[in-house]
Amino acid sequence: MLIIGCFAKKIRLALAIVSAAAEFTASTQRFVFVLFLFGLVFLVTIILWLTAFAGVYSSEGFKPIENGDSYPVLTPNFSSKQYGMMLLMVFGLYWFIFNLIFMVRFVIMNSAASFYFSSNKTKMGSA
């Protein structure tokens, strides 16, 4: 009880923040569309990236290796240029994914801030 009494002001503030977040979530459905849209962009990006990565992986061709079976095993020919392109593609994928994540966070934070600052005691704001 002593701890609750000492932190009563902070607990009231935390409850007010949770209440405002709940009102924002209940009244604003825009961020659901944003999450769906960015999820779709993410999925298309991954598909395109995998296609491009397969093209870079096989750009130098393949060489057969005889293993005693009737069918030879094909292994790719790698060059240092090809390794560099693949590393650059992996870096670009990471950069793009984190960029998408932070864009989603920015849109949601912007929507929450506009909701908060357009609200007052008599009316609920809009995002």
N, C-alpha and C positions, 0 to 999 in steps of 0.2 A: 504494500500500500504506500509505503514511503517513496518508492521509486516512481509509482504512478503519480503521486502528488508532486514530486519534483519535476517530472517531465510532462505535466498536464498540458502546458501550452504547446509543446511540440507534438503531443498526441492529437490535440485538437486540430493543429495545422495539417498533420498527416491525414486525418479523417476528412478534412475539407478538400484536400488534394485528391483523395480517392473518390470522394463524392463528385467533384468536378470532372474527373476522368470518366466516371460512370455516366454522367449526364452527356458528356461529349460522345461517348461510344453509342449511347442509346439514340441520340438525336442526329448523328452524322454517320452516314453509311458510305461516304465517298472513299474512305480508305480501304474498304473491301474491294471496290473496283480497282483501286490502285494496286493492291496486292495481286489481284487476278491478272491485270494487265502486265505488270512487271514479271510475274511468273511465266506468262506466255512469252514475253521477250526473252527471258532467261532460257526457256526450253528451245526456242528457235535458235538462239545463239549457240547453245550446246550442240545442236544438230549440225549447224553450219560449221562450227569449229571442228567437230569430229570428222566431217567430210573433208575439210581443208587439211587436217592433220594426216588423214589417210593418204591424201594426194602428195604431201611433202614426204611422208614415210616411204612411199613407193616411187618417188621421182627419179631415183638413180637406177631403177630396174632391179631385177632379181637374178641370182645365179643358182643353178641347180647343184646340189651336192648328192653324189651317189652314196647310198647307204646300204646297198646290197639287195634292196627290194626292187620290185619291178617299176616302182614310181620314185623318182628322185624328190628330195626335199628342196624346196625353194627357200633361199635366205636372201634378205635384201642387201644390196650394195650400199654401204654408208660412206659418206664423205664428211669432212669437217664442216663444209657449208651446210649440209643437210642437218647436222647436229645443231648448228647455230640457229637455223630456221626453226627447228622444233623447240629449242629453248626459248626463242623469242615468242613463239606461239603460246607456249605454256605461261610465260610472263604476261602476255597480252590477255589471255583468258582470265588469269587471276585478277589483273587490274580491272577488266571489264566487269567481272562478277562483283568485286568489292565496290566498284562505282555504282552498279545497280542497287546493291544493298543500301548504300548511303543515300542514293537518290530516293529510295522508298522511305527511309527514315526522315529525310528532309521534307518530303511531301506530307507525311503524317504529322511531323512537328509543326509545320507551317499551318496546316489545317487546325490543329489543336490550339495554336497561338491565336489564330484569327477567331476561333470560337470563343476563347477565353476573353479576349480583349473587346469583343463585340457584345458580351453579356453584361448585364447589370442585375440589380435586385428585382426589377419588374419584368424583364424579358430575358429569355434564353438566347444566346447568340447563334450565329450561323457561321458555318465554315465555308 
